[in-house]
Amino acid sequence: MAVRTMALIVNPMGGLKSGLDIFHRVKPILEAGGYELDVIETRYAGHARDIARSIDLEPYEGICAIGGDGTMHEVLNGLMARADGKMIPLGLIPGGTGNSLMHDLDCLDPVEAAKIIVQGHTRKIDAAKVQMDHKVVYAFNIIGWGLVTDLNVRAENVRWMGETRYTYAAVMEIMKARKRHVKLIVEGEEFDQDFIFILGSITKFAGKGMMMGPKAKLNDGLIDLSVVRDTTRKNLLNLFPKIFNGDHIYSDLLDYRQVTDFSIIPDEHDALNIDGEILGSTPIHVTMQRDAFSIFIDQNYELD
């Protein structure tokens, strides 16, 4: 069996701090599949991004990470920021509380993810380019504003709750039902009014099992935009359970459309939820980048 070399980034603090335990479970699988591993353990927030941006990619067939959506976000943005423009396939072995991409791929088990990487099959998928003042960030999962950002801030403060923190945070923020005034521009069409939240979904899932973008595809060049204008707490509470199976998109409260670009220009600058992390602030302009990067994927999985 030919030996292949893989850079493997391990985030020991990701999710419920199980990264090293997962590493010891998947290491024999990757090595038995013919991979020689160059293991790099992250030491600080943003380290995975720095590694992917500066590491010499020449020896590697791919770069993989053990972690959650935050780790994946860092690795993607590190690759996209490389001065040499080089790209190699990415693999994610789920080790976080919010493994949205792997949920889309129906692969939440680390051992199964390692077996898929061993197959060596890759496909290109999309990313969203998020332009802010003096900063560009790439997203593979979601771009959220309003309530969806507020709930993420609250969820971060109760990480000890594990997987249930997203549901708890969502209910608490719904009870506040804070509205904000912004100008939303969708493919040139302007909407100037109050909104509860605006969420762009590249993946079907967000957070822990919330199917925010039920029609989303990873390689269609589109972002699925969910918009809720000013409404009552009661309406929001009735809407919330529907996000777990995607039925929320049929509610009169929500406008759901698939687009290539949008902008959010608020009266006051607000924080953003990008791939489950609080990153940057408005105003923003988002444009889809089709086939932006490659991932290891089950050879039997159909993206289309």
Secondary structure, DSSP 4 states (H G I P E B T S, - for coil): ---EEEEEEE-TTSTTT-HHHHHHHHHHHHHHTTEEEEEEE--STTHHHHHHHHS--TT-SEEEEEE-HHHHHHHHHHHHT-TT-----EEEEE-SS--HHHHHTT---HHHHHHHHHHT-EEEEEEEEEEETTEEEEESSEEEEEHHHHHHHHHHTTGGGGGGHHHHHHHHHHHH---EEEEEEETTEEEEEEEEEEEEESSS-BTTTB-S-TT--TTSS-EEEEEEES--HHHHHHHGGGGGTTGGGGSTTEEEEEESEEEEEESS--EEEETTEEEEESSEEEEEEEEEEEEE--TT----
